[in-house]
C-alpha cells in the first residue's frame, strides 16, 4: 500500500442487476497518499512518522491527482471507494450534494441511507450514490478535516471532481430495499476483550503483546458467535480489521447494525464492540490495526478457529 500497489476486486451480485443501480454511471476510486522526495522516489518515514502512521502530501485517486468523475444531470453516479492508504482517514463529502450509502466493506446495506458525509478509515470500502440534482457544473469531492490522533493536524483537501455530463432521460429513484441481512444472534459467551495500547520501545500492543506468528492469541470454537470489544487506551484511532469472517458492529443501542464489515474504526480513548459468527472456516486467521505502521510495530494478533 505504501509503495503504490493496490487495486480492487469487484464482486458482482444481485444489487448490480437492479435496474435503478445498473443505470447509474459506475466509478471506482482507490484512494492513496504518497510522500515523494524531489527526485520522485518515495521517502522513508521517520520514527515519529511511523509511530503516528505515515502520511504523504500527495493524495491520489486511482494513481491520479484530482481526477474527474461524471454524472448525468438528473442521473446517478455510483462511487465505489476503497481507502488503500497506509494511514490517512478520508471524511468524504460532495460539495452541495448529499449522497446515499448503499454498501460497505462486505456488500450492500439493507436499504440506501442518506448522508451528508462519510468517514472512511484505512482498509474500509464504501459505495455511494450521488444524484445529479444541482445546476450542471463541477463539484468537489472533499475530504473534510478529521482528527484521528493528537499529533496529526487535521486538514481538508480535494480528492476529485464530480462533473455533470449529459442528461438522464426520465426520473428514477433508488430501490427501497437492497439486500436482506439478518442481525447476528446474541452470544452466550462472555465478551472477549482486546485492549489496544502503546507499548514500550516503539511498539503497539493488543492485550499487552506485540505480534508473533508462532503464537496463538485467541482461540474460538467453530460455530460460535462472539462479541469482541476493542478497548482503545491510546490517543489515536485504530481501524481494526479481522480476517476471514465478516462481522456486525454493535450500535449505541446495543443491537447489531445490519451491515457486513471487516474493518471498524475504534476512536481514541473509546471502546467499540463487534459481533462475529465463526461459521465454516477452521484454521489460523489474523486481526490487526489497518494503519500499516501500527500493524508493523506489533498491533496484530493470531486467531485459531477449531
Ligand atoms: Cu493503529
Boltz pocket constraint, residues with backbone or C-beta under 6 A from the ligand:
constraints:
  - pocket:
      binder: B
      contacts: [[A, 237], [A, 238], [A, 239], [A, 289], [A, 290], [A, 291], [A, 294], [A, 295], [A, 299]]
      max_distance: 6.0
